[in-house]
């Protein structure tokens, strides 16, 4: 059973460009969570999705950030018009239901030049 | 909302010694407490978790204790090995709010 997959593992963007981060949950998991991690810091919750629905986006900036988890295909975290402050590691986790253990992917390291 | 404090931020131990990392939480409704290990350049890996109906859980060299009254929980690693060196994160979950993480403890095991 493959774990949580994320791609790309590394992404470099110039200020003003768009970043698209993908996450494929573990097989059988329909709940996906996105977290952001700054250097030397813990993980900060951004958004929680369940197939086709956003359940909780309380941690996601109101501007420029959006997330989706379509019926078919991976979950996408989209950052429009990136700024240097968006540089961070973005992790995706999945679980089979809301109250079960979350398993993390290897992350996407975004660098904005 | 929930707030999780983790101490110490860095910890160095000699190989074979024990390591203890402590976390406190603020939301008395929290009922699930996982611990994750993160190695350099990798994602967090679940190493042990505990639910609020249990006071202690052990898995080989790793154990977690929970004191609901005091709202704190601890990770204990015995007979540490160099491969235990990593950043460890505690987290708390209440079911009503997202998983909230501590800021991490960088553990170094010196051979």
Backbone of each chain as ProteinMPNN parsed JSONL, in Angstrom:
{"seq_chain_A": "XXXXXXXXXXXXXXXXXXXXXXXXXXXXXXXXXXXXXXXXXXXXXXXXXXXXXXXXXXXXXXXXXXXXXXXXXXXXXXXXXXXXXXXXXXXXXXXXXXXXXXXXXXXXXXXXX", "coords_chain_A": {"N_chain_A": [[0.856, -1.185, 0.0], [0.875, 1.959, -1.093], [2.251, 4.96, 0.29], [1.336, 8.344, 1.254], [1.505, 10.482, -1.481], [3.348, 13.142, -2.831], [3.813, 15.752, -5.159], [5.355, 18.421, -7.044], [8.536, 17.46, -5.519], [10.29, 19.483, -5.058], [10.013, 22.924, -5.782], [10.488, 25.76, -7.661], [9.744, 29.104, -7.936], [9.217, 32.325, -9.433], [8.557, 35.556, -8.072], [5.158, 36.453, -8.236], [4.387, 34.434, -9.942], [2.486, 31.343, -10.374], [1.939, 28.654, -8.095], [1.469, 25.185, -8.026], [0.61, 22.556, -6.089], [0.59, 19.099, -5.576], [-1.22, 16.335, -4.189], [-1.569, 12.986, -3.493], [-3.615, 10.922, -1.731], [-3.285, 8.192, 0.665], [-4.282, 4.912, -0.317], [-7.7, 4.309, -0.076], [-8.125, 6.365, 1.68], [-10.071, 9.195, 2.255], [-9.892, 11.676, 3.279], [-8.144, 14.668, 3.395], [-5.456, 16.727, 4.363], [-3.794, 19.852, 4.518], [-0.671, 21.278, 5.385], [1.595, 23.848, 6.46], [5.047, 24.39, 6.802], [7.468, 26.31, 8.261], [11.025, 27.022, 8.295], [12.661, 25.528, 11.063], [10.344, 25.461, 12.563], [7.096, 24.339, 13.767], [4.357, 22.43, 12.336], [1.785, 24.075, 10.607], [-1.645, 24.106, 10.425], [-3.533, 24.288, 7.443], [-5.735, 23.669, 5.617], [-8.582, 21.479, 5.378], [-9.893, 18.819, 3.621], [-12.497, 16.844, 2.237], [-13.359, 14.43, -0.096], [-14.25, 16.35, -2.788], [-15.224, 18.37, -1.172], [-14.617, 21.239, 0.882], [-13.834, 21.158, 4.166], [-12.764, 22.504, 6.374], [-11.208, 25.489, 6.343], [-9.839, 27.205, 7.899], [-7.193, 27.81, 8.457], [-6.047, 28.8, 6.236], [-4.718, 31.382, 4.205], [-6.749, 34.145, 3.184], [-6.458, 35.376, 0.772], [-5.121, 34.613, -2.413], [-4.571, 31.889, -1.962], [-5.801, 28.618, -2.565], [-7.64, 25.523, -2.443], [-8.374, 22.211, -3.551], [-10.112, 19.09, -3.901], [-10.777, 16.97, -6.022], [-13.316, 14.687, -7.357], [-12.101, 12.737, -8.899], [-8.638, 12.11, -9.082], [-5.715, 13.902, -7.767], [-5.434, 15.88, -4.696], [-5.188, 19.402, -4.842], [-3.163, 22.097, -3.99], [-3.171, 25.45, -4.459], [-1.323, 28.295, -5.149], [-1.53, 31.542, -5.909], [0.145, 34.23, -7.598], [2.712, 34.253, -6.219], [4.682, 35.181, -3.342], [7.767, 36.094, -1.662], [7.489, 35.349, 0.989], [5.966, 33.09, 0.884], [7.604, 30.98, 0.645], [8.359, 27.846, 1.807], [7.958, 24.602, 3.395], [5.495, 22.45, 2.267], [3.165, 20.281, 3.462], [1.184, 17.412, 2.971], [-1.371, 15.446, 4.4], [-3.161, 12.399, 4.997], [-6.185, 10.64, 5.937], [-8.334, 7.882, 6.877], [-10.797, 8.545, 7.952], [-12.322, 11.307, 9.762], [-11.578, 11.239, 12.496], [-9.375, 9.65, 12.711], [-5.946, 8.5, 12.578], [-3.543, 10.657, 11.045], [-1.575, 10.454, 8.162], [1.477, 11.432, 6.798], [2.762, 12.935, 3.777], [5.845, 13.266, 1.805], [6.293, 15.927, 1.384], [6.388, 19.184, -0.262], [8.832, 21.364, -1.218], [8.807, 24.685, -1.471], [10.288, 27.337, -3.132], [10.516, 30.716, -3.443], [11.712, 33.033, -5.617]], "CA_chain_A": [[0.0, 0.0, 0.0], [1.731, 3.134, -1.201], [1.939, 6.019, 1.225], [0.879, 9.602, 0.68], [2.436, 10.948, -2.498], [3.289, 14.562, -3.146], [4.718, 16.235, -6.202], [6.759, 18.016, -7.076], [9.208, 17.503, -4.218], [10.882, 20.815, -4.983], [9.399, 23.822, -6.761], [11.048, 27.112, -7.631], [8.915, 30.06, -8.664], [9.551, 33.744, -9.288], [7.462, 36.35, -7.514], [4.091, 36.723, -9.178], [3.959, 33.225, -10.647], [1.57, 30.47, -9.656], [2.473, 27.362, -7.658], [0.452, 24.143, -7.881], [1.158, 21.439, -5.343], [-0.327, 17.97, -5.697], [-1.182, 15.336, -3.126], [-2.393, 11.789, -3.664], [-3.706, 10.282, -0.407], [-3.132, 6.743, 0.725], [-5.424, 4.182, -0.858], [-8.765, 4.145, 0.901], [-8.281, 7.574, 2.488], [-10.832, 10.229, 1.552], [-9.718, 12.939, 4.014], [-6.83, 15.245, 3.093], [-5.121, 17.92, 5.146], [-2.575, 20.546, 4.072], [0.036, 22.002, 6.431], [2.777, 24.597, 6.03], [6.122, 24.369, 7.798], [8.581, 27.224, 8.056], [12.251, 26.468, 8.882], [12.785, 25.488, 12.529], [9.038, 25.622, 13.211], [6.164, 23.22, 13.663], [3.43, 22.424, 11.199], [0.593, 24.894, 10.79], [-2.773, 23.646, 9.636], [-4.065, 25.225, 6.45], [-7.062, 23.332, 5.101], [-9.007, 20.075, 5.487], [-10.854, 18.528, 2.553], [-12.987, 15.494, 2.02], [-13.694, 14.368, -1.517], [-15.048, 17.407, -3.412], [-15.692, 19.367, -0.214], [-13.719, 21.856, 1.845], [-14.472, 21.027, 5.471], [-12.234, 23.525, 7.276], [-10.112, 26.251, 5.704], [-9.564, 28.267, 8.863], [-5.768, 28.131, 8.515], [-5.56, 29.192, 4.915], [-4.879, 32.817, 3.925], [-7.957, 34.425, 2.403], [-6.051, 35.821, -0.552], [-4.136, 33.923, -3.25], [-4.492, 30.449, -1.69], [-7.02, 27.838, -2.732], [-7.401, 24.072, -2.409], [-9.462, 21.384, -4.05], [-9.91, 17.647, -3.855], [-11.837, 16.529, -6.934], [-13.779, 13.305, -7.27], [-11.024, 11.933, -9.475], [-7.361, 12.788, -9.126], [-5.131, 14.321, -6.497], [-5.77, 17.169, -4.115], [-4.308, 20.461, -5.34], [-3.042, 23.372, -3.266], [-2.792, 26.425, -5.469], [-0.918, 29.603, -4.626], [-1.421, 32.491, -7.01], [0.969, 35.434, -7.407], [3.53, 33.941, -5.048], [5.602, 36.162, -2.773], [8.883, 35.416, -0.999], [7.015, 34.801, 2.26], [5.318, 31.8, 0.67], [8.645, 29.943, 0.664], [8.145, 26.969, 2.955], [7.642, 23.22, 3.033], [4.051, 22.212, 2.35], [2.915, 18.856, 3.654], [-0.155, 16.88, 2.867], [-1.62, 14.242, 5.179], [-4.47, 11.8, 4.705], [-6.712, 9.703, 6.928], [-9.537, 7.209, 6.355], [-11.921, 9.37, 8.38], [-11.925, 12.506, 10.477], [-11.006, 11.022, 13.821], [-8.331, 8.638, 12.65], [-4.571, 8.967, 12.439], [-3.131, 11.28, 9.798], [-0.288, 10.003, 7.636], [2.019, 12.534, 6.018], [3.591, 12.752, 2.599], [7.22, 13.748, 1.948], [6.32, 17.381, 1.32], [6.882, 19.962, -1.411], [9.577, 22.522, -0.753], [8.601, 25.795, -2.407], [11.209, 28.461, -3.005], [10.112, 31.848, -4.287], [12.863, 33.916, -5.84]], "C_chain_A": [[0.894, 1.237, 0.0], [1.275, 4.168, -0.188], [1.388, 7.235, 0.52], [1.951, 10.103, -0.305], [2.248, 12.445, -2.716], [4.236, 14.87, -4.295], [4.358, 17.643, -6.619], [7.377, 18.031, -5.679], [9.853, 18.866, -3.986], [10.29, 21.655, -6.107], [9.992, 25.205, -6.579], [10.171, 27.997, -8.495], [9.453, 31.46, -8.445], [8.324, 34.46, -8.738], [6.431, 36.65, -8.591], [3.604, 35.513, -9.95], [2.993, 32.423, -9.782], [2.292, 29.185, -9.269], [1.31, 26.394, -7.48], [1.101, 22.921, -7.256], [0.123, 20.312, -5.334], [-0.123, 16.961, -4.576], [-2.116, 14.187, -3.458], [-2.439, 11.055, -2.329], [-3.442, 8.787, -0.492], [-4.41, 6.094, 0.193], [-6.453, 3.981, 0.238], [-8.983, 5.352, 1.799], [-9.011, 8.64, 1.668], [-10.72, 11.591, 2.226], [-8.287, 13.418, 3.8], [-6.657, 16.544, 3.86], [-3.852, 18.53, 4.567], [-2.01, 21.347, 5.245], [1.208, 22.764, 5.808], [3.796, 24.557, 7.173], [7.215, 25.33, 7.388], [9.822, 26.631, 8.725], [12.258, 26.589, 10.399], [11.452, 25.702, 13.245], [8.189, 24.37, 13.035], [5.278, 23.355, 12.44], [2.182, 23.225, 11.538], [-0.504, 24.411, 9.853], [-3.235, 24.718, 8.653], [-5.515, 24.895, 6.091], [-7.295, 21.831, 5.205], [-10.102, 19.846, 4.455], [-11.264, 17.056, 2.62], [-13.577, 15.486, 0.631], [-14.726, 15.426, -1.965], [-15.53, 18.477, -2.44], [-14.559, 19.931, 0.63], [-14.431, 21.845, 3.194], [-14.05, 22.165, 6.403], [-11.079, 24.216, 6.577], [-9.669, 27.391, 6.6], [-8.092, 28.679, 8.907], [-5.202, 28.649, 7.202], [-5.751, 30.699, 4.698], [-6.056, 33.047, 2.97], [-7.613, 34.779, 0.955], [-5.047, 34.84, -1.142], [-4.075, 32.41, -3.05], [-5.846, 29.787, -1.941], [-6.656, 26.354, -2.744], [-8.621, 23.363, -2.954], [-9.09, 19.924, -3.932], [-11.029, 17.056, -4.713], [-12.19, 15.062, -6.756], [-12.728, 12.344, -7.815], [-9.734, 12.741, -9.439], [-6.907, 13.301, -7.772], [-5.747, 15.594, -5.94], [-4.741, 18.186, -4.607], [-4.35, 21.636, -4.371], [-2.466, 24.371, -4.254], [-2.475, 27.763, -4.805], [-0.711, 30.518, -5.817], [-0.521, 33.658, -6.614], [1.879, 35.277, -6.187], [4.433, 35.108, -4.665], [6.668, 35.395, -2.002], [8.447, 34.759, 0.306], [6.286, 33.479, 2.122], [6.331, 30.653, 0.67], [8.527, 29.138, 1.952], [8.06, 25.54, 2.445], [6.147, 23.032, 3.24], [3.833, 20.7, 2.404], [1.437, 18.551, 3.527], [-0.236, 15.644, 3.757], [-2.974, 13.688, 4.778], [-4.883, 10.864, 5.837], [-7.97, 9.053, 6.36], [-10.832, 7.879, 6.818], [-11.424, 10.429, 9.346], [-11.175, 12.231, 11.769], [-9.923, 9.956, 13.845], [-6.982, 9.284, 12.378], [-4.301, 9.567, 11.069], [-1.726, 10.804, 9.419], [0.208, 11.039, 6.637], [2.787, 12.072, 4.784], [4.97, 13.358, 2.815], [7.356, 15.266, 1.814], [6.767, 17.94, -0.026], [7.568, 21.194, -0.837], [9.512, 23.612, -1.817], [9.597, 26.9, -2.101], [10.765, 29.54, -3.977], [11.271, 32.817, -4.389], [12.435, 35.374, -6.043]], "O_chain_A": [[1.583, 1.517, 0.981], [0.096, 4.255, 0.155], [1.019, 7.179, -0.653], [3.14, 10.138, 0.012], [1.123, 12.941, -2.776], [5.328, 14.308, -4.384], [3.191, 18.03, -6.561], [6.778, 18.573, -4.75], [9.945, 19.337, -2.852], [10.09, 21.179, -7.224], [9.995, 25.752, -5.476], [9.89, 27.674, -9.649], [10.063, 31.755, -7.417], [7.193, 34.011, -8.925], [6.771, 37.046, -9.706], [2.53, 35.55, -10.55], [2.72, 32.766, -8.631], [3.141, 28.687, -10.009], [0.297, 26.73, -6.868], [2.021, 22.33, -7.82], [-1.066, 20.546, -5.113], [0.988, 16.762, -4.085], [-3.311, 14.388, -3.678], [-1.401, 10.607, -1.842], [-3.386, 8.205, -1.575], [-5.489, 6.684, 0.258], [-6.127, 3.538, 1.34], [-9.921, 5.369, 2.596], [-8.625, 8.946, 0.54], [-11.367, 12.551, 1.807], [-7.335, 12.664, 4.0], [-7.583, 17.346, 3.988], [-2.938, 17.807, 4.17], [-2.742, 21.999, 5.99], [1.74, 22.374, 4.768], [3.444, 24.675, 8.347], [7.814, 25.198, 6.321], [9.69, 25.814, 9.637], [11.904, 27.632, 10.949], [11.437, 26.085, 14.415], [8.522, 23.471, 12.263], [5.431, 24.267, 11.628], [1.6, 23.073, 12.612], [-0.309, 24.322, 8.641], [-3.316, 25.898, 8.992], [-6.407, 25.729, 6.24], [-6.366, 21.026, 5.133], [-11.098, 20.567, 4.411], [-10.492, 16.175, 3.001], [-14.231, 16.448, 0.227], [-15.893, 15.392, -1.575], [-16.197, 19.419, -2.866], [-13.655, 19.204, 1.044], [-15.495, 22.444, 3.35], [-14.874, 22.72, 7.13], [-10.076, 23.579, 6.257], [-9.183, 28.416, 6.124], [-7.776, 29.784, 9.348], [-4.002, 28.903, 7.091], [-6.824, 31.233, 4.977], [-6.314, 32.245, 2.072], [-8.388, 34.512, 0.036], [-4.21, 34.3, -0.419], [-3.559, 31.711, -3.922], [-6.894, 30.322, -1.579], [-5.515, 25.982, -3.017], [-9.749, 23.844, -2.837], [-7.914, 19.565, -3.871], [-12.089, 16.688, -4.205], [-11.476, 14.301, -6.104], [-12.501, 11.271, -7.256], [-9.743, 13.935, -9.738], [-7.605, 13.162, -6.768], [-6.489, 16.295, -6.629], [-3.564, 17.862, -4.768], [-5.419, 22.107, -3.983], [-1.393, 24.152, -4.816], [-3.256, 28.284, -4.009], [0.18, 30.293, -6.636], [-0.439, 34.025, -5.441], [1.819, 36.069, -5.246], [4.88, 35.894, -5.501], [6.511, 34.207, -1.72], [8.985, 33.718, 0.683], [6.013, 32.813, 3.12], [5.945, 29.484, 0.692], [8.588, 29.69, 3.05], [8.085, 25.289, 1.24], [5.604, 23.417, 4.275], [4.255, 19.955, 1.52], [0.574, 19.334, 3.924], [0.726, 14.883, 3.855], [-3.831, 14.417, 4.28], [-4.047, 10.366, 6.591], [-8.603, 9.607, 5.461], [-11.854, 7.784, 6.139], [-10.247, 10.449, 9.706], [-10.221, 12.94, 12.091], [-9.6, 9.421, 14.906], [-6.892, 10.453, 12.001], [-4.771, 9.052, 10.054], [-0.82, 10.762, 10.25], [-0.528, 11.47, 5.749], [3.372, 10.989, 4.75], [5.246, 13.905, 3.882], [8.416, 15.823, 2.099], [7.428, 17.265, -0.815], [6.977, 21.962, -0.078], [10.077, 23.485, -2.904], [9.729, 27.34, -0.959], [10.655, 29.305, -5.18], [11.75, 33.351, -3.388], [13.283, 36.244, -6.243]]}, "seq_chain_B": "XXXXXXXXXXXXXXXXXXXXXXXXXXXXXXXXXXXXXXXXXXXXXXXXXXXXXXXXXXXXXXXXXXXXXXXXXXXXXXXXXXXXXXXXXXXXXXXXXXXXXXXXXXXXXXX", "coords_chain_B": {"N_chain_B": [[-8.845, 28.693, 21.153], [-7.071, 25.546, 20.719], [-3.834, 25.232, 22.224], [-0.563, 24.176, 22.045], [2.256, 23.457, 23.87], [5.692, 22.696, 23.754], [8.517, 21.094, 25.15], [11.938, 20.092, 25.774], [13.292, 22.511, 23.387], [15.586, 21.721, 22.152], [17.563, 18.785, 22.552], [20.131, 16.871, 23.821], [21.555, 13.703, 24.103], [23.465, 10.986, 25.432], [24.311, 8.076, 23.617], [22.354, 5.272, 24.359], [21.311, 6.306, 26.68], [18.247, 7.651, 28.177], [15.598, 9.592, 26.7], [13.422, 12.313, 27.196], [10.553, 14.027, 26.265], [8.371, 16.728, 26.666], [4.966, 17.804, 26.58], [2.385, 20.25, 26.807], [-1.12, 20.969, 26.804], [-3.975, 23.039, 26.049], [-6.729, 22.804, 25.666], [-9.267, 21.199, 27.222], [-10.952, 19.448, 26.005], [-9.535, 18.006, 24.199], [-8.624, 14.849, 22.887], [-6.97, 13.109, 21.626], [-3.644, 12.265, 20.991], [-0.988, 12.408, 19.099], [2.435, 11.486, 18.284], [5.072, 12.59, 16.273], [7.887, 11.853, 14.203], [10.402, 13.562, 12.552], [12.683, 13.388, 10.057], [15.539, 14.886, 8.47], [14.646, 16.646, 5.615], [12.451, 15.08, 5.103], [8.995, 13.94, 5.413], [6.793, 14.211, 8.308], [6.658, 11.379, 10.444], [4.469, 9.154, 11.895], [4.984, 7.931, 15.139], [4.006, 7.032, 17.572], [0.887, 7.029, 19.329], [-1.713, 8.264, 21.507], [-4.826, 7.883, 23.153], [-7.384, 9.606, 25.015], [-8.558, 7.923, 26.847], [-6.701, 6.317, 27.9], [-3.819, 5.953, 29.968], [-1.167, 5.401, 29.552], [1.044, 4.223, 27.037], [2.948, 1.824, 25.291], [5.561, 1.006, 23.013], [7.877, -1.014, 22.187], [10.909, 0.547, 22.44], [9.786, 2.973, 22.843], [7.57, 5.094, 24.597], [4.535, 6.615, 25.675], [3.038, 8.892, 27.907], [0.117, 10.105, 29.534], [-1.425, 12.725, 31.212], [-4.382, 13.659, 32.042], [-5.594, 15.36, 33.859], [-3.677, 17.275, 34.516], [-3.215, 18.136, 32.011], [-1.043, 17.356, 30.341], [1.355, 15.578, 28.351], [3.803, 13.102, 27.595], [6.733, 12.005, 25.832], [8.729, 9.165, 25.86], [11.857, 7.876, 25.237], [13.764, 5.082, 25.373], [17.053, 3.625, 25.817], [18.513, 5.013, 23.748], [19.479, 5.448, 20.308], [21.788, 6.331, 17.656], [20.244, 6.613, 15.308], [17.885, 7.553, 16.256], [18.067, 10.233, 16.274], [16.551, 13.198, 15.361], [13.833, 15.479, 14.567], [11.222, 15.84, 16.809], [7.729, 15.945, 17.068], [4.921, 16.827, 19.008], [1.346, 16.574, 19.166], [-2.081, 17.685, 19.418], [-5.554, 16.871, 19.467], [-8.99, 17.623, 19.233], [-11.276, 16.977, 17.965], [-13.042, 18.906, 17.281], [-11.497, 20.899, 16.356], [-8.717, 21.502, 14.14], [-5.775, 19.334, 13.969], [-3.318, 20.278, 16.247], [-0.014, 21.301, 16.459], [2.985, 21.024, 18.451], [6.026, 23.007, 18.68], [8.233, 21.475, 18.199], [11.013, 19.285, 18.977], [14.425, 19.08, 18.78], [16.248, 16.297, 18.702], [19.348, 15.013, 19.539], [21.404, 12.279, 19.379], [24.253, 11.215, 20.8], [26.959, 9.388, 19.779]], "CA_chain_B": [[-8.518, 27.435, 20.514], [-6.035, 24.718, 21.331], [-2.45, 25.681, 22.194], [0.326, 23.099, 22.475], [3.615, 23.883, 24.189], [6.583, 21.543, 23.748], [9.833, 21.36, 25.746], [12.731, 21.256, 25.387], [13.375, 22.718, 21.94], [16.701, 20.873, 21.74], [17.919, 17.801, 23.565], [21.264, 16.012, 23.451], [21.751, 12.609, 25.044], [24.454, 9.983, 25.049], [23.741, 6.823, 23.135], [22.028, 4.341, 25.44], [20.537, 7.009, 27.705], [16.849, 7.898, 27.858], [15.214, 10.948, 26.312], [12.036, 12.622, 27.548], [10.04, 15.265, 25.682], [7.096, 16.996, 27.332], [4.036, 18.736, 25.943], [1.165, 20.625, 27.504], [-2.17, 21.452, 25.914], [-4.868, 23.943, 26.773], [-8.14, 22.459, 25.468], [-9.601, 19.987, 27.968], [-11.709, 18.554, 25.133], [-8.611, 17.222, 23.359], [-8.726, 13.445, 23.263], [-6.067, 12.285, 20.812], [-2.328, 12.894, 21.097], [0.038, 11.654, 18.355], [3.81, 11.964, 18.23], [5.669, 12.386, 14.952], [9.339, 11.995, 14.056], [10.715, 14.107, 11.225], [14.091, 13.409, 9.683], [15.877, 15.986, 7.568], [14.194, 16.525, 4.231], [11.348, 14.127, 4.973], [7.744, 14.282, 6.066], [6.624, 13.649, 9.655], [6.264, 9.976, 10.487], [3.845, 8.805, 13.169], [5.727, 6.901, 15.863], [3.141, 6.494, 18.612], [-0.194, 7.939, 19.663], [-2.464, 7.845, 22.682], [-6.141, 8.505, 23.283], [-7.566, 10.098, 26.381], [-9.068, 6.896, 27.747], [-5.551, 5.507, 28.288], [-2.833, 6.783, 30.631], [0.182, 5.1, 29.093], [1.124, 3.282, 25.92], [4.352, 1.52, 25.027], [5.874, 0.252, 21.798], [9.312, -1.308, 22.237], [11.687, 1.536, 23.205], [9.056, 4.243, 22.888], [6.371, 5.104, 25.428], [3.886, 7.91, 25.855], [2.189, 8.973, 29.089], [-0.859, 11.182, 29.445], [-2.045, 13.155, 32.459], [-5.487, 14.505, 31.598], [-5.879, 16.38, 34.869], [-2.683, 18.327, 34.365], [-3.176, 18.449, 30.58], [0.259, 17.215, 29.721], [1.72, 14.244, 27.881], [5.252, 13.019, 27.414], [7.322, 10.93, 25.024], [9.908, 8.599, 26.497], [12.621, 6.966, 24.388], [14.816, 4.431, 26.166], [18.185, 3.021, 25.078], [18.58, 5.776, 22.506], [20.451, 5.073, 19.282], [22.034, 7.461, 16.744], [19.162, 6.767, 14.33], [16.769, 8.262, 16.89], [18.287, 11.669, 16.073], [15.539, 13.759, 14.467], [12.954, 16.433, 15.242], [10.007, 15.178, 17.273], [6.598, 16.848, 17.261], [3.703, 16.35, 19.636], [0.154, 17.23, 18.637], [-3.313, 17.433, 20.162], [-6.745, 16.929, 18.611], [-10.203, 17.544, 20.041], [-12.419, 16.585, 17.141], [-13.712, 20.117, 16.827], [-10.497, 21.776, 15.754], [-7.665, 20.736, 13.459], [-4.623, 18.857, 14.739], [-2.433, 21.392, 16.592], [1.321, 20.772, 16.727], [4.006, 21.757, 19.172], [7.049, 23.56, 17.797], [9.242, 20.475, 17.896], [12.22, 19.091, 19.778], [15.51, 18.497, 18.0], [16.973, 15.328, 19.518], [20.641, 14.541, 19.028], [21.94, 11.164, 20.147], [25.702, 11.256, 20.576], [27.543, 8.042, 19.881]], "C_chain_B": [[-7.401, 26.72, 21.24], [-4.66, 25.359, 21.179], [-1.583, 24.564, 22.772], [1.736, 23.647, 22.673], [4.5, 22.648, 24.319], [7.956, 21.946, 24.285], [10.615, 20.058, 25.907], [12.728, 21.435, 23.867], [14.553, 21.937, 21.364], [17.087, 19.973, 22.898], [19.059, 16.946, 23.039], [21.44, 14.954, 24.521], [22.844, 11.693, 24.517], [23.725, 8.724, 24.585], [23.529, 5.863, 24.312], [21.245, 4.974, 26.577], [19.094, 7.165, 27.25], [16.625, 9.357, 27.481], [13.739, 11.141, 26.645], [11.668, 13.982, 26.962], [8.637, 15.481, 26.231], [6.266, 18.017, 26.558], [2.864, 19.028, 26.861], [0.159, 21.134, 26.486], [-3.178, 22.248, 26.724], [-6.336, 23.522, 26.713], [-8.472, 21.135, 26.164], [-10.421, 18.997, 27.133], [-10.808, 17.704, 24.235], [-8.575, 15.782, 23.84], [-7.807, 12.521, 22.473], [-4.738, 13.005, 20.698], [-1.286, 12.049, 20.345], [1.41, 12.292, 18.507], [4.39, 11.603, 16.864], [7.177, 12.608, 15.024], [9.618, 12.504, 12.653], [12.221, 14.134, 11.028], [14.311, 14.469, 8.615], [15.397, 15.703, 6.154], [13.034, 15.579, 4.017], [10.079, 14.637, 5.656], [7.67, 13.682, 7.453], [6.102, 12.214, 9.586], [5.672, 9.687, 11.861], [4.644, 7.708, 13.863], [4.907, 6.278, 16.985], [2.027, 7.502, 18.856], [-0.943, 7.388, 20.867], [-3.793, 8.578, 22.706], [-6.424, 8.735, 24.752], [-8.135, 9.058, 27.35], [-7.955, 5.972, 28.247], [-4.515, 6.416, 28.926], [-1.416, 6.575, 30.134], [0.105, 4.09, 27.96], [2.583, 3.075, 25.588], [4.495, 0.711, 23.754], [7.38, 0.116, 21.727], [10.033, -0.235, 23.044], [10.97, 2.868, 23.394], [7.81, 4.105, 23.767], [5.818, 6.519, 25.502], [3.006, 7.833, 27.102], [1.296, 10.195, 28.955], [-1.43, 11.457, 30.823], [-3.146, 14.142, 32.087], [-5.772, 15.63, 32.576], [-4.95, 17.577, 34.702], [-2.568, 18.812, 32.923], [-1.751, 18.447, 30.058], [0.525, 15.761, 29.35], [3.193, 14.259, 27.481], [5.631, 11.824, 26.547], [8.6, 10.469, 25.705], [10.576, 7.644, 25.502], [13.745, 6.386, 25.235], [15.883, 3.852, 25.242], [18.364, 3.706, 23.718], [19.734, 5.319, 21.608], [20.655, 6.255, 18.346], [20.896, 7.686, 15.749], [17.9, 7.37, 14.938], [16.909, 9.777, 16.718], [17.336, 12.189, 14.992], [14.824, 14.878, 15.213], [11.657, 15.709, 15.573], [8.934, 16.229, 17.543], [5.486, 16.14, 18.019], [2.535, 17.106, 19.006], [-1.044, 16.853, 19.493], [-4.501, 17.662, 19.252], [-7.982, 16.748, 19.478], [-11.405, 17.047, 19.266], [-13.168, 17.788, 16.607], [-12.776, 21.074, 16.119], [-9.452, 20.908, 15.061], [-6.581, 20.282, 14.432], [-3.679, 20.042, 14.977], [-1.096, 20.819, 17.054], [2.107, 21.655, 17.683], [5.082, 22.21, 18.195], [8.221, 22.618, 17.542], [10.406, 20.46, 18.86], [13.266, 18.434, 18.893], [16.337, 17.606, 18.916], [18.254, 14.908, 18.809], [21.127, 13.437, 19.954], [23.416, 11.038, 19.795], [26.291, 9.873, 20.803], [28.8, 8.031, 20.769]], "O_chain_B": [[-6.859, 27.208, 22.231], [-4.352, 25.953, 20.145], [-1.849, 24.069, 23.867], [2.328, 24.224, 21.761], [4.097, 21.66, 24.932], [8.491, 22.995, 23.928], [10.011, 19.015, 26.154], [12.208, 20.583, 23.146], [14.514, 21.533, 20.202], [16.959, 20.341, 24.065], [18.972, 16.37, 21.955], [21.47, 15.266, 25.712], [23.109, 11.637, 23.316], [22.666, 8.368, 25.101], [24.415, 5.674, 25.145], [20.592, 4.276, 27.351], [18.748, 6.86, 26.109], [17.375, 10.241, 27.895], [12.914, 10.258, 26.411], [12.387, 14.964, 27.146], [7.818, 14.562, 26.266], [6.794, 18.958, 25.966], [2.409, 18.157, 27.603], [0.531, 21.663, 25.438], [-3.224, 22.138, 27.949], [-7.108, 23.85, 27.614], [-8.01, 20.075, 25.741], [-10.566, 17.836, 27.517], [-11.287, 16.778, 23.58], [-8.504, 15.518, 25.04], [-7.856, 11.301, 22.63], [-4.684, 14.187, 20.36], [-0.762, 11.082, 20.898], [1.532, 13.477, 18.818], [4.229, 10.488, 16.369], [7.67, 13.432, 15.794], [9.125, 11.942, 11.675], [12.941, 14.824, 11.75], [13.372, 14.892, 7.941], [15.7, 14.66, 5.574], [12.664, 15.299, 2.877], [10.099, 15.633, 6.379], [8.403, 12.74, 7.757], [5.23, 11.886, 8.783], [6.312, 9.949, 12.88], [4.949, 6.678, 13.26], [5.1, 5.106, 17.311], [2.204, 8.697, 18.616], [-0.828, 6.21, 21.206], [-3.878, 9.747, 22.328], [-5.791, 8.14, 25.624], [-8.183, 9.303, 28.555], [-8.217, 4.979, 28.925], [-4.34, 7.549, 28.476], [-0.564, 7.453, 30.269], [-0.771, 3.226, 27.927], [3.371, 4.02, 25.596], [3.671, -0.151, 23.449], [8.075, 1.019, 21.264], [9.784, -0.119, 24.244], [11.495, 3.779, 24.033], [7.088, 3.111, 23.682], [6.561, 7.496, 25.402], [2.317, 6.838, 27.326], [1.673, 11.193, 28.34], [-1.865, 10.54, 31.52], [-2.878, 15.319, 31.847], [-6.149, 16.729, 32.171], [-5.378, 18.73, 34.742], [-1.887, 19.802, 32.655], [-1.304, 19.4, 29.421], [-0.015, 14.839, 29.963], [3.742, 15.287, 27.085], [4.957, 10.794, 26.529], [9.447, 11.281, 26.08], [9.94, 6.722, 24.992], [14.582, 7.125, 25.754], [15.649, 3.623, 24.055], [18.365, 3.051, 22.675], [20.786, 4.877, 22.068], [19.774, 7.109, 18.248], [20.613, 8.828, 15.385], [16.947, 7.667, 14.217], [15.966, 10.519, 16.99], [17.317, 11.692, 13.866], [15.166, 15.189, 16.354], [11.068, 15.047, 14.719], [9.195, 17.262, 18.161], [5.147, 14.996, 17.716], [2.724, 18.154, 18.388], [-1.032, 15.844, 20.199], [-4.473, 18.528, 18.378], [-8.04, 15.864, 20.333], [-12.44, 16.731, 19.853], [-13.855, 17.696, 15.59], [-13.211, 21.952, 15.374], [-9.32, 19.722, 15.362], [-6.482, 20.773, 15.557], [-3.285, 20.727, 14.033], [-1.052, 19.958, 17.933], [1.922, 22.872, 17.723], [5.056, 21.843, 17.021], [9.107, 22.934, 16.749], [10.745, 21.471, 19.475], [13.031, 17.368, 18.323], [17.042, 18.094, 19.799], [18.244, 14.505, 17.646], [21.248, 13.635, 21.163], [23.779, 10.789, 18.646], [26.14, 9.275, 21.869], [29.412, 6.98, 20.96]]}, "name": "protein", "num_of_chains": 2, "seq": "XXXXXXXXXXXXXXXXXXXXXXXXXXXXXXXXXXXXXXXXXXXXXXXXXXXXXXXXXXXXXXXXXXXXXXXXXXXXXXXXXXXXXXXXXXXXXXXXXXXXXXXXXXXXXXXXXXXXXXXXXXXXXXXXXXXXXXXXXXXXXXXXXXXXXXXXXXXXXXXXXXXXXXXXXXXXXXXXXXXXXXXXXXXXXXXXXXXXXXXXXXXXXXXXXXXXXXXXXXXXXXXX"}
